[in-house]
Amino acid sequence: MNDPLVRIPLGDWARDVIAWLTSTLGALFDVVGDVLRAGYDGLTFVLAEPPFWAVGLVLAAIALLARRSWQLPVGSLIGFAIIYGVDQWDNAMATLALVLVASAIAIAIAIPIGILAARNATVSAITRPVLDFMQTMPAFVYLLPAVILFRVGVVPGLVATVIFALAPGVRLTELGIRQVDTEVVEAGHAFGATPRRILRQIQLPLALPTIMAGVNQVIMLSLSMVVISGLVGAAGLGQDVVRSLQSVNIGLGVEAGLAVVILAMYLDRVTSAFGKRSAVERARASAKA
């Protein structure tokens, strides 16, 4: 083995930064952890405590609102019945709560950053390498500092999931706004519209299909990460996946994996359907027809 002439102590620097954060901002991390845990616990109670059929009907109604056809809600009900039949309903609802909380936080952060990046070249130049770093970093790496800062449980899983899922939301929001026709924006300026009004009434509506594609990707990445978060004690299907690996339990792994697939298909179809219901997409569909 060839030792480097000069070794860069990057690992030591990272360890020192985490130690400083823990000692200096420990109280802040405790508050953040309590807020995240409360949000997760509340949503889990809403999803898991009512009867299976009641929650399934509500989720199917959301699918019907998104697609306005019978195939998606009926398929959703069949999928939920399979999850219930393999005794993974409570775990699936815990996973869904994790995904919804993490996705809501990631979207709330990603869309404003994407808007700033689209309107400011300096912000775009700064965020691009940061997003590249976030997307190429292995998912497991996010869990280690999260565990050190928030200890094991659901909170480090949420924090790691938010960081892991941010990038596509920022990128596709910036892309959607940049793709808006400049002549349309100039027409808004010609009519005396303020930059804020142009953003709200011109750029965001026209960019909505692309932004919704970013929302879809955020949710899908969140689902994949919360399963991995079972390694650090996050509740839900991830724990059963980890348990099946540790005990080589093929049956448990298949049941938990099937529940993950059904949740992924439901979330993907619903978010995609909502994206296609925007005024811009409806106008494009009418023009093609």
C-alpha positions as a Python dict, from the first residue, in 0.01 Angstrom:
ca = {
    (1, 'M'): (0, 0, 0),
    (2, 'N'): (132, 343, -97),
    (3, 'D'): (85, 599, 179),
    (4, 'P'): (23, 959, 63),
    (5, 'L'): (307, 1205, 115),
    (6, 'V'): (61, 1450, 268),
    (7, 'R'): (-264, 1319, 413),
    (8, 'I'): (-561, 1557, 414),
    (9, 'P'): (-733, 1516, 754),
    (10, 'L'): (-1082, 1558, 606),
    (11, 'G'): (-1235, 1300, 839),
    (12, 'D'): (-1091, 1477, 1143),
    (13, 'W'): (-1231, 1809, 1023),
    (14, 'A'): (-1575, 1657, 974),
    (15, 'R'): (-1563, 1500, 1320),
    (16, 'D'): (-1463, 1834, 1473),
    (17, 'V'): (-1749, 2013, 1296),
    (18, 'I'): (-2005, 1759, 1420),
    (19, 'A'): (-1863, 1782, 1774),
    (20, 'W'): (-1886, 2162, 1763),
    (21, 'L'): (-2243, 2151, 1636),
    (22, 'T'): (-2342, 1904, 1906),
    (23, 'S'): (-2190, 2107, 2188),
    (24, 'T'): (-2292, 2453, 2061),
    (25, 'L'): (-2633, 2397, 1906),
    (26, 'G'): (-2748, 2094, 2103),
    (27, 'A'): (-3052, 2276, 2243),
    (28, 'L'): (-3158, 2384, 1894),
    (29, 'F'): (-3130, 2029, 1762),
    (30, 'D'): (-3342, 1909, 2054),
    (31, 'V'): (-3616, 2158, 1963),
    (32, 'V'): (-3600, 2062, 1594),
    (33, 'G'): (-3617, 1695, 1691),
    (34, 'D'): (-3920, 1753, 1914),
    (35, 'V'): (-4103, 1942, 1635),
    (36, 'L'): (-4029, 1675, 1376),
    (37, 'R'): (-4127, 1397, 1615),
    (38, 'A'): (-4453, 1572, 1703),
    (39, 'G'): (-4542, 1618, 1336),
    (40, 'Y'): (-4467, 1256, 1261),
    (41, 'D'): (-4656, 1126, 1565),
    (42, 'G'): (-4961, 1338, 1480),
    (43, 'L'): (-4973, 1225, 1118),
    (44, 'T'): (-4915, 862, 1217),
    (45, 'F'): (-5208, 886, 1458),
    (46, 'V'): (-5432, 1023, 1180),
    (47, 'L'): (-5331, 749, 937),
    (48, 'A'): (-5298, 445, 1163),
    (49, 'E'): (-5564, 487, 1433),
    (50, 'P'): (-5884, 494, 1219),
    (51, 'P'): (-6008, 167, 1066),
    (52, 'F'): (-5819, 40, 765),
    (53, 'W'): (-6117, 79, 534),
    (54, 'A'): (-6175, 444, 636),
    (55, 'V'): (-5818, 551, 561),
    (56, 'G'): (-5820, 347, 240),
    (57, 'L'): (-6136, 521, 121),
    (58, 'V'): (-5989, 865, 196),
    (59, 'L'): (-5671, 783, 5),
    (60, 'A'): (-5878, 644, -282),
    (61, 'A'): (-6087, 964, -283),
    (62, 'I'): (-5765, 1165, -317),
    (63, 'A'): (-5669, 944, -612),
    (64, 'L'): (-6012, 1005, -766),
    (65, 'L'): (-5971, 1381, -720),
    (66, 'A'): (-5633, 1365, -891),
    (67, 'R'): (-5724, 1147, -1191),
    (68, 'R'): (-6108, 1171, -1215),
    (69, 'S'): (-6131, 816, -1343),
    (70, 'W'): (-6219, 490, -1172),
    (71, 'Q'): (-5900, 296, -1251),
    (72, 'L'): (-5665, 474, -1010),
    (73, 'P'): (-5890, 472, -699),
    (74, 'V'): (-5997, 111, -757),
    (75, 'G'): (-5638, 2, -811),
    (76, 'S'): (-5538, 194, -498),
    (77, 'L'): (-5803, 15, -291),
    (78, 'I'): (-5684, -323, -421),
    (79, 'G'): (-5327, -234, -331),
    (80, 'F'): (-5425, -117, 17),
    (81, 'A'): (-5623, -438, 69),
    (82, 'I'): (-5310, -639, -19),
    (83, 'I'): (-5104, -437, 231),
    (84, 'Y'): (-5367, -502, 498),
    (85, 'G'): (-5386, -868, 402),
    (86, 'V'): (-5013, -924, 458),
    (87, 'D'): (-5035, -749, 798),
    (88, 'Q'): (-4823, -449, 697),
    (89, 'W'): (-5089, -178, 725),
    (90, 'D'): (-4958, -9, 1042),
    (91, 'N'): (-4601, -16, 912),
    (92, 'A'): (-4715, 120, 575),
    (93, 'M'): (-4898, 409, 742),
    (94, 'A'): (-4591, 486, 955),
    (95, 'T'): (-4382, 490, 636),
    (96, 'L'): (-4639, 709, 460),
    (97, 'A'): (-4628, 953, 752),
    (98, 'L'): (-4249, 967, 729),
    (99, 'V'): (-4266, 1029, 354),
    (100, 'L'): (-4529, 1302, 383),
    (101, 'V'): (-4351, 1491, 662),
    (102, 'A'): (-4009, 1468, 496),
    (103, 'S'): (-4149, 1557, 151),
    (104, 'A'): (-4340, 1857, 284),
    (105, 'I'): (-4025, 1996, 448),
    (106, 'A'): (-3808, 1922, 143),
    (107, 'I'): (-4058, 2086, -96),
    (108, 'A'): (-4094, 2389, 131),
    (109, 'I'): (-3717, 2434, 114),
    (110, 'A'): (-3657, 2330, -248),
    (111, 'I'): (-3912, 2545, -431),
    (112, 'P'): (-3800, 2883, -286),
    (113, 'I'): (-3436, 2794, -352),
    (114, 'G'): (-3525, 2690, -707),
    (115, 'I'): (-3707, 3020, -762),
    (116, 'L'): (-3407, 3217, -633),
    (117, 'A'): (-3171, 3014, -853),
    (118, 'A'): (-3387, 3082, -1159),
    (119, 'R'): (-3392, 3456, -1092),
    (120, 'N'): (-3031, 3502, -978),
    (121, 'A'): (-2729, 3366, -1165),
    (122, 'T'): (-2509, 3384, -854),
    (123, 'V'): (-2748, 3171, -650),
    (124, 'S'): (-2769, 2923, -939),
    (125, 'A'): (-2390, 2900, -962),
    (126, 'I'): (-2364, 2835, -588),
    (127, 'T'): (-2644, 2580, -564),
    (128, 'R'): (-2541, 2373, -867),
    (129, 'P'): (-2225, 2215, -718),
    (130, 'V'): (-2399, 2175, -381),
    (131, 'L'): (-2682, 1983, -549),
    (132, 'D'): (-2430, 1773, -743),
    (133, 'F'): (-2264, 1684, -414),
    (134, 'M'): (-2597, 1598, -249),
    (135, 'Q'): (-2709, 1376, -536),
    (136, 'T'): (-2384, 1181, -568),
    (137, 'M'): (-2324, 1128, -195),
    (138, 'P'): (-2428, 771, -96),
    (139, 'A'): (-2757, 771, 92),
    (140, 'F'): (-2612, 584, 391),
    (141, 'V'): (-2362, 866, 456),
    (142, 'Y'): (-2644, 1106, 549),
    (143, 'L'): (-2750, 879, 834),
    (144, 'L'): (-2428, 901, 1037),
    (145, 'P'): (-2424, 1277, 1119),
    (146, 'A'): (-2802, 1270, 1162),
    (147, 'V'): (-2771, 995, 1424),
    (148, 'I'): (-2495, 1184, 1607),
    (149, 'L'): (-2700, 1506, 1614),
    (150, 'F'): (-3045, 1358, 1683),
    (151, 'R'): (-2974, 1007, 1821),
    (152, 'V'): (-3147, 696, 1686),
    (153, 'G'): (-3515, 689, 1598),
    (154, 'V'): (-3746, 859, 1357),
    (155, 'V'): (-3588, 1208, 1367),
    (156, 'P'): (-3249, 1123, 1209),
    (157, 'G'): (-3439, 932, 942),
    (158, 'L'): (-3648, 1240, 867),
    (159, 'V'): (-3347, 1474, 859),
    (160, 'A'): (-3147, 1244, 631),
    (161, 'T'): (-3450, 1199, 405),
    (162, 'V'): (-3505, 1574, 368),
    (163, 'I'): (-3141, 1631, 271),
    (164, 'F'): (-3138, 1335, 33),
    (165, 'A'): (-3461, 1436, -144),
    (166, 'L'): (-3399, 1811, -184),
    (167, 'A'): (-3198, 1819, -505),
    (168, 'P'): (-3458, 1731, -774),
    (169, 'G'): (-3707, 1977, -628),
    (170, 'V'): (-3456, 2262, -659),
    (171, 'R'): (-3334, 2162, -1004),
    (172, 'L'): (-3676, 2114, -1164),
    (173, 'T'): (-3818, 2431, -1010),
    (174, 'E'): (-3529, 2631, -1153),
    (175, 'L'): (-3562, 2453, -1487),
    (176, 'G'): (-3937, 2511, -1507),
    (177, 'I'): (-3908, 2885, -1444),
    (178, 'R'): (-3616, 2926, -1683),
    (179, 'Q'): (-3814, 2751, -1958),
    (180, 'V'): (-4098, 3003, -1943),
    (181, 'D'): (-4109, 3194, -2271),
    (182, 'T'): (-3926, 3526, -2229),
    (183, 'E'): (-4177, 3697, -2459),
    (184, 'V'): (-4457, 3613, -2216),
    (185, 'V'): (-4255, 3758, -1928),
    (186, 'E'): (-4175, 4070, -2132),
    (187, 'A'): (-4545, 4111, -2208),
    (188, 'G'): (-4610, 4112, -1834),
    (189, 'H'): (-4348, 4382, -1788),
    (190, 'A'): (-4504, 4582, -2072),
    (191, 'F'): (-4840, 4580, -1892),
    (192, 'G'): (-4674, 4715, -1578),
    (193, 'A'): (-4675, 4397, -1369),
    (194, 'T'): (-4433, 4383, -1078),
    (195, 'P'): (-4169, 4107, -1062),
    (196, 'R'): (-4361, 3940, -778),
    (197, 'R'): (-4682, 3944, -978),
    (198, 'I'): (-4506, 3808, -1286),
    (199, 'L'): (-4366, 3525, -1076),
    (200, 'R'): (-4702, 3446, -916),
    (201, 'Q'): (-4931, 3483, -1217),
    (202, 'I'): (-4707, 3399, -1516),
    (203, 'Q'): (-4392, 3206, -1433),
    (204, 'L'): (-4519, 2971, -1161),
    (205, 'P'): (-4837, 2866, -1347),
    (206, 'L'): (-4644, 2801, -1668),
    (207, 'A'): (-4368, 2618, -1481),
    (208, 'L'): (-4611, 2415, -1268),
    (209, 'P'): (-4592, 2089, -1471),
    (210, 'T'): (-4213, 2085, -1437),
    (211, 'I'): (-4231, 2182, -1069),
    (212, 'M'): (-4478, 1899, -1007),
    (213, 'A'): (-4235, 1660, -1174),
    (214, 'G'): (-3982, 1777, -917),
    (215, 'V'): (-4235, 1722, -637),
    (216, 'N'): (-4290, 1370, -769),
    (217, 'Q'): (-3917, 1299, -760),
    (218, 'V'): (-3885, 1442, -409),
    (219, 'I'): (-4158, 1206, -287),
    (220, 'M'): (-4005, 903, -461),
    (221, 'L'): (-3660, 974, -318),
    (222, 'S'): (-3815, 1029, 25),
    (223, 'L'): (-3980, 688, 8),
    (224, 'S'): (-3656, 517, -88),
    (225, 'M'): (-3468, 693, 192),
    (226, 'V'): (-3718, 626, 471),
    (227, 'V'): (-3682, 255, 397),
    (228, 'I'): (-3304, 286, 438),
    (229, 'S'): (-3368, 486, 756),
    (230, 'G'): (-3490, 167, 918),
    (231, 'L'): (-3120, 103, 984),
    (232, 'V'): (-3120, 383, 1244),
    (233, 'G'): (-3446, 287, 1411),
    (234, 'A'): (-3699, 479, 1200),
    (235, 'A'): (-4038, 314, 1224),
    (236, 'G'): (-4231, 164, 936),
    (237, 'L'): (-4159, -77, 656),
    (238, 'G'): (-3787, -4, 671),
    (239, 'Q'): (-3758, -181, 1004),
    (240, 'D'): (-3913, -497, 860),
    (241, 'V'): (-3684, -480, 557),
    (242, 'V'): (-3380, -452, 786),
    (243, 'R'): (-3513, -730, 1010),
    (244, 'S'): (-3566, -957, 711),
    (245, 'L'): (-3206, -899, 599),
    (246, 'Q'): (-3067, -967, 945),
    (247, 'S'): (-3264, -1290, 990),
    (248, 'V'): (-3271, -1394, 621),
    (249, 'N'): (-3650, -1399, 643),
    (250, 'I'): (-3759, -1414, 280),
    (251, 'G'): (-4131, -1402, 359),
    (252, 'L'): (-4107, -1087, 569),
    (253, 'G'): (-3884, -922, 311),
    (254, 'V'): (-4128, -996, 29),
    (255, 'E'): (-4426, -867, 228),
    (256, 'A'): (-4253, -545, 337),
    (257, 'G'): (-4106, -492, -9),
    (258, 'L'): (-4445, -541, -176),
    (259, 'A'): (-4599, -283, 59),
    (260, 'V'): (-4323, -35, -34),
    (261, 'V'): (-4390, -94, -405),
    (262, 'I'): (-4765, -38, -363),
    (263, 'L'): (-4707, 286, -171),
    (264, 'A'): (-4458, 402, -435),
    (265, 'M'): (-4704, 332, -718),
    (266, 'Y'): (-4985, 515, -537),
    (267, 'L'): (-4775, 823, -459),
    (268, 'D'): (-4626, 833, -809),
    (269, 'R'): (-4962, 806, -988),
    (270, 'V'): (-5135, 1060, -763),
    (271, 'T'): (-4863, 1326, -784),
    (272, 'S'): (-4827, 1274, -1160),
    (273, 'A'): (-5204, 1310, -1202),
    (274, 'F'): (-5212, 1634, -1003),
    (275, 'G'): (-4931, 1769, -1222),
    (276, 'K'): (-5131, 1693, -1537),
    (277, 'R'): (-5436, 1876, -1401),
    (278, 'S'): (-5271, 2219, -1419),
    (279, 'A'): (-5422, 2478, -1651),
    (280, 'V'): (-5114, 2465, -1874),
    (281, 'E'): (-5135, 2089, -1918),
    (282, 'R'): (-5506, 2106, -1989),
    (283, 'A'): (-5444, 2372, -2253),
    (284, 'R'): (-5172, 2161, -2415),
    (285, 'A'): (-5397, 1857, -2417),
    (286, 'S'): (-5677, 2059, -2578),
    (287, 'A'): (-5438, 2195, -2841),
    (288, 'K'): (-5319, 1842, -2928),
    (289, 'A'): (-5679, 1721, -2951),
}
